[in-house]
Amino acid sequence: CNGLSVNSTIETCNSCNCYSDGWMSRHVQNSPDTPMLFTENEGWFQAWGDAVAIRTSTDLALSVAQWFAAGGAYHAYYMWHGGNNYGRTAGSGITTMYADDVCLHADGTPNEP
């Protein structure tokens, strides 16, 4: 994701807003022949000891709208629910949960602080 990969690898964006942070402009300038892929629309970044930051669904939706309006080709929605897996979607005996302060809690209920 940092652009330090082999030539056949497509750089992707992991951010809260790939449009406003300038990633899209840099990608168009540096890699005009590759699609813009938004792989992780992150809900948060929490430094050790800081209070939990909760990103609003409005802010998340704005980042997606700006992404596609500016020519984004792909957006992975799994971060809307923190990358968590529900039911059997992770595979037999596998569960993951690494973010519960995103738009959907791990149990699938809306996060309405």
C-alpha positions as CSV (number, residue, x, y, z in Angstrom):
1,C,0.0,0.0,0.0
2,N,2.9,2.3,0.4
3,G,4.0,2.3,-3.3
4,L,7.2,0.4,-2.5
5,S,6.1,-2.8,-4.3
6,V,6.9,-4.5,-7.6
7,N,5.7,-2.9,-10.8
8,S,2.9,-5.5,-11.3
9,T,1.3,-4.7,-8.0
10,I,-1.5,-2.2,-7.9
11,E,-1.2,0.3,-5.0
12,T,-4.3,0.6,-2.8
13,C,-5.6,3.1,-0.3
14,N,-6.1,2.4,3.4
15,S,-7.3,5.6,5.0
16,C,-10.3,7.4,6.5
17,N,-10.7,9.5,3.3
18,C,-8.5,8.7,0.3
19,Y,-9.9,11.8,-1.5
20,S,-9.3,14.5,1.2
21,D,-5.9,13.1,2.2
22,G,-4.6,13.5,-1.3
23,W,-4.1,9.8,-2.1
24,M,-6.3,9.9,-5.2
25,S,-4.4,12.8,-6.7
26,R,-1.0,11.1,-6.1
27,H,-2.3,7.9,-7.5
28,V,-3.6,9.5,-10.7
29,Q,-0.2,11.3,-11.1
30,N,2.0,8.3,-10.3
31,S,-0.1,5.4,-11.7
32,P,-2.5,6.8,-14.3
33,D,-3.0,3.4,-15.9
34,T,-4.1,1.5,-12.8
35,P,-7.5,1.5,-11.1
36,M,-8.0,3.2,-7.8
37,L,-8.8,0.7,-5.1
38,F,-10.0,1.6,-1.6
39,T,-9.3,-1.5,0.5
40,E,-9.7,-0.3,4.1
41,N,-12.0,2.7,4.8
42,E,-10.8,2.8,8.4
43,G,-13.2,3.7,11.1
44,W,-10.7,4.8,13.6
45,F,-7.1,5.0,14.7
46,Q,-6.5,4.8,18.4
47,A,-3.1,5.5,20.0
48,W,-2.4,3.7,23.2
49,G,-3.9,5.7,26.1
50,D,-6.1,7.9,24.0
51,A,-9.9,7.9,24.3
52,V,-11.8,5.7,21.8
53,A,-12.6,7.7,18.7
54,I,-15.9,6.9,17.1
55,R,-16.3,7.8,13.4
56,T,-19.8,8.7,12.4
57,S,-21.7,6.9,9.6
58,T,-22.2,10.3,8.0
59,D,-18.4,10.8,7.7
60,L,-17.9,7.3,6.4
61,A,-20.6,7.8,3.8
62,L,-19.1,11.1,2.7
63,S,-15.7,9.5,2.1
64,V,-17.3,6.8,-0.1
65,A,-19.3,9.4,-2.1
66,Q,-16.2,11.5,-2.6
67,W,-14.2,8.4,-3.6
68,F,-16.6,7.3,-6.4
69,A,-17.3,10.9,-7.5
70,A,-13.5,11.4,-8.1
71,G,-13.2,8.2,-10.1
72,G,-12.6,5.4,-7.6
73,A,-13.1,2.0,-9.1
74,Y,-13.5,-0.3,-6.0
75,H,-14.4,0.1,-2.3
76,A,-14.2,-2.7,0.2
77,Y,-17.2,-2.4,2.6
78,Y,-16.0,-4.9,5.1
79,M,-14.6,-2.1,7.3
80,W,-18.1,-0.8,7.9
81,H,-18.4,-3.6,10.4
82,G,-14.8,-3.4,11.6
83,G,-13.6,-6.3,9.5
84,N,-15.5,-8.6,11.8
85,N,-17.0,-11.9,10.5
86,Y,-20.5,-13.0,11.2
87,G,-21.8,-16.6,11.5
88,R,-19.9,-18.9,9.3
89,T,-18.3,-16.2,7.0
90,A,-14.9,-16.7,8.6
91,G,-14.7,-20.4,8.1
92,S,-15.0,-23.3,10.5
93,G,-13.9,-22.5,14.0
94,I,-12.5,-19.1,13.1
95,T,-13.8,-15.8,14.5
96,T,-12.4,-12.4,14.3
97,M,-13.1,-9.1,15.9
98,Y,-10.7,-6.2,15.9
99,A,-12.9,-3.2,15.8
100,D,-16.2,-2.7,17.7
101,D,-16.4,1.1,17.5
102,V,-17.4,1.3,13.8
103,C,-20.8,1.6,12.2
104,L,-21.9,-2.0,13.0
105,H,-21.0,-3.8,16.2
106,A,-19.6,-7.3,16.0
107,D,-23.1,-8.7,16.6
108,G,-24.5,-6.8,13.6
109,T,-26.4,-4.2,15.6
110,P,-26.0,-0.5,14.7
111,N,-23.4,1.5,16.7
112,E,-25.4,4.4,18.0
113,P,-23.3,6.0,20.7
